[in-house]
Amino acid sequence: MKEFLNFIAIFSMILGIFGTSCVAGKKYKTSQARVAILQRDSIAAQSQIKECSILVTNLKNEKSSLQIDKKLLQTDNKTLQTENELVQNDFDELSANSEMTIAEQEEQVKNLNNIIKAQKDVMNKLKNTISTALMNYNIDELYVYTKEGKVYVSLEEKLLFSSGSDVVNAKGKEALKSLVNVLKNTKDITVMVEGHTDDVPIKTAQFRDNWDLSTARATSILRIMSGDYGFDSNLITASGKGEFHPLKSNDTLEGKAANRRTEIILSPDLNELYGLLN
């Protein structure tokens, strides 16, 4: 009986130890699980802290950029304000210095319109007078027209020159004489003589190219009008345009003939207009 009781006591001690071990094992596993959760939460928290740090840095950079933009905007506003003040000062100065009333300005505009109309009437009358003076010449020899307030007398090559020559023939001189007789009785005009050619190249001992030929022809006509027939040399100018200002296409014989021309351009004297404007 005593041995049985001892056995029971020892067995109870073993059960107690085993039970305590099981409880400790369960607590250990629970602790491990909690540690794992804490580690996971720690990693997540560190990631969030890192993201917050990046966000804070970006916000600081944006704040610095906004401060710079604000300073630039303030500078631009000051510059614009200064420019506006300068413009206003100029306007005020012009207004203060202006001696013309609205009525005076209206009168000036009226005078300008009257001068322009008078010049237009003069040029139309001049065109009709020249057409009458040159009526004995055919349309394929010369024709007179107006363009942009100017009178053009276009003389074909066959009326004035032989091919490749700058010597004006007798019939051409008669036409120029009739024209000068009209112009000498017309006041306040200037004359431009323009020589033109087709696009066929020329190269001779006398003329290097069409530019040379067209200029020489214009100069010959100028000399005849001023030297032979007494037109005022101060009112006449010559220039050569070569083949660069054709009237028609150079693809046909008719077009080439039309382009070989000399144009005498009559312009109104604008000094009166300029004087009124000033």
Contacts in CASP RR format, 6 or more apart in sequence:
PFRMAT RR
TARGET T0000
AUTHOR 0000-0000-0000
METHOD contacts of the structure
MODEL  1
MKEFLNFIAIFSMILGIFGTSCVAGKKYKTSQARVAILQRDSIAAQSQIK
ECSILVTNLKNEKSSLQIDKKLLQTDNKTLQTENELVQNDFDELSANSEM
TIAEQEEQVKNLNNIIKAQKDVMNKLKNTISTALMNYNIDELYVYTKEGK
VYVSLEEKLLFSSGSDVVNAKGKEALKSLVNVLKNTKDITVMVEGHTDDV
PIKTAQFRDNWDLSTARATSILRIMSGDYGFDSNLITASGKGEFHPLKSN
DTLEGKAANRRTEIILSPDLNELYGLLN
100 108 0 8 1.000
108 276 0 8 1.000
111 276 0 8 1.000
112 273 0 8 1.000
112 276 0 8 1.000
112 277 0 8 1.000
115 272 0 8 1.000
115 273 0 8 1.000
115 276 0 8 1.000
116 273 0 8 1.000
119 149 0 8 1.000
119 268 0 8 1.000
120 149 0 8 1.000
122 186 0 8 1.000
122 188 0 8 1.000
122 268 0 8 1.000
123 146 0 8 1.000
123 149 0 8 1.000
123 150 0 8 1.000
123 151 0 8 1.000
123 266 0 8 1.000
123 268 0 8 1.000
124 146 0 8 1.000
126 151 0 8 1.000
126 182 0 8 1.000
126 186 0 8 1.000
126 189 0 8 1.000
126 266 0 8 1.000
127 144 0 8 1.000
127 145 0 8 1.000
127 146 0 8 1.000
127 151 0 8 1.000
129 182 0 8 1.000
129 186 0 8 1.000
130 144 0 8 1.000
130 151 0 8 1.000
130 153 0 8 1.000
130 179 0 8 1.000
130 182 0 8 1.000
131 144 0 8 1.000
133 178 0 8 1.000
133 179 0 8 1.000
133 181 0 8 1.000
133 182 0 8 1.000
134 142 0 8 1.000
134 144 0 8 1.000
134 153 0 8 1.000
134 175 0 8 1.000
134 178 0 8 1.000
134 179 0 8 1.000
137 159 0 8 1.000
137 175 0 8 1.000
140 156 0 8 1.000
140 158 0 8 1.000
141 155 0 8 1.000
141 156 0 8 1.000
141 158 0 8 1.000
141 159 0 8 1.000
141 175 0 8 1.000
142 153 0 8 1.000
142 154 0 8 1.000
142 155 0 8 1.000
142 156 0 8 1.000
142 159 0 8 1.000
142 175 0 8 1.000
143 154 0 8 1.000
144 151 0 8 1.000
144 152 0 8 1.000
144 153 0 8 1.000
144 154 0 8 1.000
145 151 0 8 1.000
145 152 0 8 1.000
145 154 0 8 1.000
146 152 0 8 1.000
149 267 0 8 1.000
149 268 0 8 1.000
150 265 0 8 1.000
150 266 0 8 1.000
150 267 0 8 1.000
150 268 0 8 1.000
151 265 0 8 1.000
151 266 0 8 1.000
152 263 0 8 1.000
152 264 0 8 1.000
152 265 0 8 1.000
152 266 0 8 1.000
153 179 0 8 1.000
153 263 0 8 1.000
153 264 0 8 1.000
153 265 0 8 1.000
153 266 0 8 1.000
154 261 0 8 1.000
154 262 0 8 1.000
154 263 0 8 1.000
154 264 0 8 1.000
155 172 0 8 1.000
155 175 0 8 1.000
155 261 0 8 1.000
155 262 0 8 1.000
155 263 0 8 1.000
155 264 0 8 1.000
156 257 0 8 1.000
156 258 0 8 1.000
156 260 0 8 1.000
156 261 0 8 1.000
157 163 0 8 1.000
157 257 0 8 1.000
157 260 0 8 1.000
157 261 0 8 1.000
157 262 0 8 1.000
158 257 0 8 1.000
159 171 0 8 1.000
159 172 0 8 1.000
159 175 0 8 1.000
160 168 0 8 1.000
160 169 0 8 1.000
160 172 0 8 1.000
160 175 0 8 1.000
160 217 0 8 1.000
160 221 0 8 1.000
160 262 0 8 1.000
161 167 0 8 1.000
161 168 0 8 1.000
161 169 0 8 1.000
161 217 0 8 1.000
162 169 0 8 1.000
164 202 0 8 1.000
164 204 0 8 1.000
164 207 0 8 1.000
164 213 0 8 1.000
166 206 0 8 1.000
166 207 0 8 1.000
166 213 0 8 1.000
166 216 0 8 1.000
166 217 0 8 1.000
166 219 0 8 1.000
166 220 0 8 1.000
167 220 0 8 1.000
168 176 0 8 1.000
168 220 0 8 1.000
168 221 0 8 1.000
168 224 0 8 1.000
173 224 0 8 1.000
173 228 0 8 1.000
176 221 0 8 1.000
176 224 0 8 1.000
176 225 0 8 1.000
176 229 0 8 1.000
177 228 0 8 1.000
177 229 0 8 1.000
179 225 0 8 1.000
179 264 0 8 1.000
180 225 0 8 1.000
180 229 0 8 1.000
180 230 0 8 1.000
180 231 0 8 1.000
181 229 0 8 1.000
183 189 0 8 1.000
183 191 0 8 1.000
183 231 0 8 1.000
183 266 0 8 1.000
184 230 0 8 1.000
184 231 0 8 1.000
188 268 0 8 1.000
188 269 0 8 1.000
188 271 0 8 1.000
188 272 0 8 1.000
189 235 0 8 1.000
189 266 0 8 1.000
189 267 0 8 1.000
189 268 0 8 1.000
189 269 0 8 1.000
190 235 0 8 1.000
190 236 0 8 1.000
190 237 0 8 1.000
190 266 0 8 1.000
190 267 0 8 1.000
190 269 0 8 1.000
191 225 0 8 1.000
191 231 0 8 1.000
191 235 0 8 1.000
191 236 0 8 1.000
191 237 0 8 1.000
191 264 0 8 1.000
191 265 0 8 1.000
191 266 0 8 1.000
191 267 0 8 1.000
192 236 0 8 1.000
192 237 0 8 1.000
192 238 0 8 1.000
192 239 0 8 1.000
192 264 0 8 1.000
192 265 0 8 1.000
192 267 0 8 1.000
193 218 0 8 1.000
193 219 0 8 1.000
193 221 0 8 1.000
193 222 0 8 1.000
193 225 0 8 1.000
193 236 0 8 1.000
193 237 0 8 1.000
193 238 0 8 1.000
193 239 0 8 1.000
193 262 0 8 1.000
193 263 0 8 1.000
193 264 0 8 1.000
193 265 0 8 1.000
194 214 0 8 1.000
194 218 0 8 1.000
194 238 0 8 1.000
194 239 0 8 1.000
194 240 0 8 1.000
194 241 0 8 1.000
194 262 0 8 1.000
194 263 0 8 1.000
194 264 0 8 1.000
194 265 0 8 1.000
195 214 0 8 1.000
195 215 0 8 1.000
195 217 0 8 1.000
195 218 0 8 1.000
195 239 0 8 1.000
195 240 0 8 1.000
195 241 0 8 1.000
195 242 0 8 1.000
195 261 0 8 1.000
195 262 0 8 1.000
195 263 0 8 1.000
196 214 0 8 1.000
196 240 0 8 1.000
196 241 0 8 1.000
196 242 0 8 1.000
196 243 0 8 1.000
196 245 0 8 1.000
196 246 0 8 1.000
196 247 0 8 1.000
196 259 0 8 1.000
196 260 0 8 1.000
196 261 0 8 1.000
196 262 0 8 1.000
196 263 0 8 1.000
197 210 0 8 1.000
197 213 0 8 1.000
197 214 0 8 1.000
197 242 0 8 1.000
197 243 0 8 1.000
197 259 0 8 1.000
197 260 0 8 1.000
198 210 0 8 1.000
198 243 0 8 1.000
198 246 0 8 1.000
198 250 0 8 1.000
198 255 0 8 1.000
198 256 0 8 1.000
198 257 0 8 1.000
198 259 0 8 1.000
198 260 0 8 1.000
199 210 0 8 1.000
199 243 0 8 1.000
199 246 0 8 1.000
199 250 0 8 1.000
199 256 0 8 1.000
199 259 0 8 1.000
200 210 0 8 1.000
200 250 0 8 1.000
200 256 0 8 1.000
201 209 0 8 1.000
201 210 0 8 1.000
202 209 0 8 1.000
202 210 0 8 1.000
202 213 0 8 1.000
203 209 0 8 1.000
206 212 0 8 1.000
206 216 0 8 1.000
207 213 0 8 1.000
207 216 0 8 1.000
210 242 0 8 1.000
210 243 0 8 1.000
211 240 0 8 1.000
211 242 0 8 1.000
213 242 0 8 1.000
214 240 0 8 1.000
214 241 0 8 1.000
214 242 0 8 1.000
215 238 0 8 1.000
215 239 0 8 1.000
215 240 0 8 1.000
215 242 0 8 1.000
217 240 0 8 1.000
217 262 0 8 1.000
218 238 0 8 1.000
218 239 0 8 1.000
218 240 0 8 1.000
218 262 0 8 1.000
219 238 0 8 1.000
221 238 0 8 1.000
221 262 0 8 1.000
221 264 0 8 1.000
222 236 0 8 1.000
222 237 0 8 1.000
222 238 0 8 1.000
225 231 0 8 1.000
225 236 0 8 1.000
226 232 0 8 1.000
226 233 0 8 1.000
226 236 0 8 1.000
227 233 0 8 1.000
243 250 0 8 1.000
243 259 0 8 1.000
246 255 0 8 1.000
246 259 0 8 1.000
247 255 0 8 1.000
247 258 0 8 1.000
247 259 0 8 1.000
247 261 0 8 1.000
248 254 0 8 1.000
248 255 0 8 1.000
248 258 0 8 1.000
248 259 0 8 1.000
249 255 0 8 1.000
250 256 0 8 1.000
250 259 0 8 1.000
END
